[in-house]
Amino acid sequence: MEGQNGSSGSIRSRPQGSATESKKKKKKMKEIPDRVTLKKEIGLLSACTIIIGNIIGSGIFISPKGVLEHSGSVGLALVVWVLGGCIAALGSLCYAELGVTIPKSGGDYSYVTEIFGGLMGFLLLWSAVLIMYPTTLAVIALTFSSYVLQPVFPDCVPPYMATRMLSATCLLLLTWVNCSSVRMATRIQDVFTVGKLMALGLIIVVGLVQICNGNYEALTPQVAFSLDRTPSVGQIALAFLQASFAFSGWNFLNYVTEEVVEPRRNLPRAIYISIPLVTFVYTLTNIAYFSSMSPEELLSSNAVAVTFGEKLLGMFSVIMPISVALSTFGGINGYLFTSSRLCFSGAREGHLPSLLAMIHFKNCTPIPALLVCCAATIVILCIGETHNLINYVSFINYLSYGVTIAGLLYYRWKKPNLYRPIKVNLLVPVCYLMFWALLLGFSLYSEPVVCGVGLVIMLTGVPVYFLGVHWKEKPKCIYNFIERATYVGQRLCFVVFPQFDPIEIDSPSEKTDRSSGRGSLSANS
């Protein structure tokens, strides 16, 4: 009691200092959120830019050559682009239903884990975290650095070390941005997505001017559909694969569902806006290419947009490589943002180290997951040959799409009375799965080695799952090591486990109150 009284007296003798300290404490308390959790800062605009920004990367500047080469004619190539957008729309409609029925971040992984169980979900997570997303990020970063360095080395290929160093610098910068603020990361995505659309808009406007001036011979039906050779079914399938590569990323908003404001309203709205817009822009961009370049010129170009700029923009042709660089910079940001949420979701389900399920106590960003994604990408950059890895994991990517949408059908049968705010017609997933089976079957037939390696990469996760996840009675020394490593990671990154409302961690139930409009989550963490 004496100590308390003495302390009280000393405080009264310095009222000004006490007031100052009180203000400082209040200021600090304001900086620390009352509830440490992932912030819902992705509105409708940011949701659209995440989808558009992840779809529009380097694909539209490179894939037109592959689509034309395999389709055999300008007219058929345009049909492939339109149908490619329609297929992406079918898949995204299915993901919209899954996203509002199982409103969890993590996309394919979360849905497959919920529907088919831990092992299937872990295999998707393992292949994605180990190879798929780090490799894709590495390729996009290398594309960015190549286009940035092109003006510096106009007469030769940029040096190997220079491209790697610039790629790593770009990755580190954007990792820091994503660690610092969700709002800053989404604003970067917004700005660079607008920049991408403006660059493609410039191509479209220049192409339309060419058409108005009478340069549309290659687009007339009798010329556009003239075939020097009749493409086989296999060639058409390869043309669709090339177009599908340019449309990849349509499902990435599902990876950050928990950070979307009113996801049951904004998730489907963003999909309905973004996919038709991208399809429209892609089709007009290809029409612009064909209005100004002959099929032979397009096929001989390794960077169609750059060749287009050199031919029509004159002294302003430098705009095109800059536009591609900006496009890929925004793509890196989008992939980092979404792939880190996949790691976060996997750790929360107990399939990855628990440290990856923690977020910064003040910024509410998943710093450990972001650092792991960045480190894995830099390792892939150091390996050197990334394009072979892309061939291996592209098979896994399409396999995960098919398994997820098949899961939608199984979930309909398993829980028919579950409340679904969006319920697509059964023809939508069935049509998508038919197209998917055709592509997958042809891939297995034409590239058995590539598909086989992809399957092997995925199946290496089976022993890892049983040793790391399923085996609960590990030696005490292993648990002590994990606990110590987690503690050190927490101190270094200033991270804690996020807090959840009880409503947010309920499992999907057939007794969900339809009148409340509330969804539910399954959390096995």
Secondary structure as GFF3:
##gff-version 3
##sequence-region A 1 525
A	DSSP	alpha_helix	2	12	.	.	.	ID=ss1
A	DSSP	alpha_helix	15	31	.	.	.	ID=ss2
A	DSSP	alpha_helix	44	55	.	.	.	ID=ss3
A	DSSP	alpha_helix	59	71	.	.	.	ID=ss4
A	DSSP	alpha_helix	74	101	.	.	.	ID=ss5
A	DSSP	alpha_helix	108	116	.	.	.	ID=ss6
A	DSSP	alpha_helix	118	127	.	.	.	ID=ss7
A	DSSP	pi_helix	128	132	.	.	.	ID=ss8
A	DSSP	alpha_helix	133	149	.	.	.	ID=ss9
A	DSSP	alpha_helix	160	180	.	.	.	ID=ss10
A	DSSP	alpha_helix	182	212	.	.	.	ID=ss11
A	DSSP	three_ten_helix	217	219	.	.	.	ID=ss12
A	DSSP	alpha_helix	221	224	.	.	.	ID=ss13
A	DSSP	alpha_helix	233	247	.	.	.	ID=ss14
A	DSSP	three_ten_helix	252	259	.	.	.	ID=ss15
A	DSSP	alpha_helix	263	292	.	.	.	ID=ss16
A	DSSP	alpha_helix	295	299	.	.	.	ID=ss17
A	DSSP	alpha_helix	304	312	.	.	.	ID=ss18
A	DSSP	three_ten_helix	314	316	.	.	.	ID=ss19
A	DSSP	alpha_helix	319	348	.	.	.	ID=ss20
A	DSSP	three_ten_helix	354	357	.	.	.	ID=ss21
A	DSSP	beta_strand	359	360	.	.	.	ID=ss22
A	DSSP	alpha_helix	367	383	.	.	.	ID=ss23
A	DSSP	alpha_helix	387	414	.	.	.	ID=ss24
A	DSSP	alpha_helix	427	446	.	.	.	ID=ss25
A	DSSP	alpha_helix	448	459	.	.	.	ID=ss26
A	DSSP	alpha_helix	461	465	.	.	.	ID=ss27
A	DSSP	pi_helix	466	470	.	.	.	ID=ss28
A	DSSP	alpha_helix	476	493	.	.	.	ID=ss29
A	DSSP	beta_strand	495	496	.	.	.	ID=ss30
A	DSSP	three_ten_helix	502	505	.	.	.	ID=ss31
###
